[in-house]
Amino acid sequence: MHPVFHSEIVGLDWPIILIGHVIMFWSLTVKIDWSWIPLTDHEKLCGSAGNTYRAQVSSLEKTFQNS
């Protein structure tokens, strides 16, 4: 049986192939509209909505402590 791995193919081409795959993956992730995937509650709190939520919670905590 002949090996599937051929060293003459992988030689010096692997950095070019690796960089090509990284560029393809990056361009696909940037171009694809990911808005159709619903966010979890944790992911929703990581953005600016999370900042307003934390501000509301802290103001409610202060109000509760003062009462």
C-alpha positions as CSV (number, residue, x, y, z in Angstrom):
1,M,0.0,0.0,0.0
2,H,1.2,3.5,-0.8
3,P,1.0,6.1,1.9
4,V,-1.6,8.8,1.6
5,F,0.8,11.4,2.9
6,H,3.3,12.5,0.2
7,S,6.1,14.6,1.5
8,E,6.8,16.1,-1.9
9,I,3.3,17.7,-1.9
10,V,3.6,19.1,1.6
11,G,7.2,20.4,1.2
12,L,7.4,24.2,1.1
13,D,3.8,24.7,0.1
14,W,2.3,24.2,3.5
15,P,2.8,27.9,4.7
16,I,1.1,29.1,1.5
17,I,-1.8,26.7,1.9
18,L,-2.2,27.6,5.6
19,I,-2.2,31.3,4.9
20,G,-4.7,30.8,2.1
21,H,-7.0,28.9,4.4
22,V,-6.8,31.6,7.1
23,I,-7.6,34.3,4.5
24,M,-10.6,32.2,3.2
25,F,-11.9,31.6,6.7
26,W,-11.5,35.2,7.7
27,S,-13.2,36.5,4.6
28,L,-16.2,34.1,5.0
29,T,-16.7,35.1,8.6
30,V,-16.7,38.8,7.7
31,K,-19.0,38.5,4.7
32,I,-21.6,36.2,6.1
33,D,-24.6,37.8,7.9
34,W,-24.7,36.1,11.3
35,S,-27.8,37.9,12.5
36,W,-30.1,34.9,11.8
37,I,-28.4,33.0,14.7
38,P,-30.2,33.8,18.0
39,L,-28.0,35.0,20.8
40,T,-28.0,33.4,24.3
41,D,-28.8,35.5,27.3
42,H,-25.2,35.6,28.2
43,E,-24.1,36.8,24.8
44,K,-26.8,39.5,24.9
45,L,-25.3,40.8,28.1
46,C,-21.9,41.1,26.6
47,G,-22.8,44.1,24.4
48,S,-24.1,47.6,25.1
49,A,-27.4,46.1,26.3
50,G,-25.4,44.5,29.0
51,N,-24.0,47.8,30.1
52,T,-27.5,49.3,30.5
53,Y,-28.7,46.2,32.3
54,R,-25.8,46.4,34.8
55,A,-26.5,50.1,35.3
56,Q,-30.1,49.3,36.1
57,V,-29.2,46.5,38.5
58,S,-26.7,48.7,40.3
59,S,-29.2,51.5,40.7
60,L,-31.8,49.1,42.0
61,E,-29.2,47.7,44.5
62,K,-28.4,51.2,45.7
63,T,-32.1,52.1,46.0
64,F,-32.6,48.8,48.0
65,Q,-29.7,49.5,50.3
66,N,-30.8,53.1,51.0
67,S,-34.4,52.0,51.9
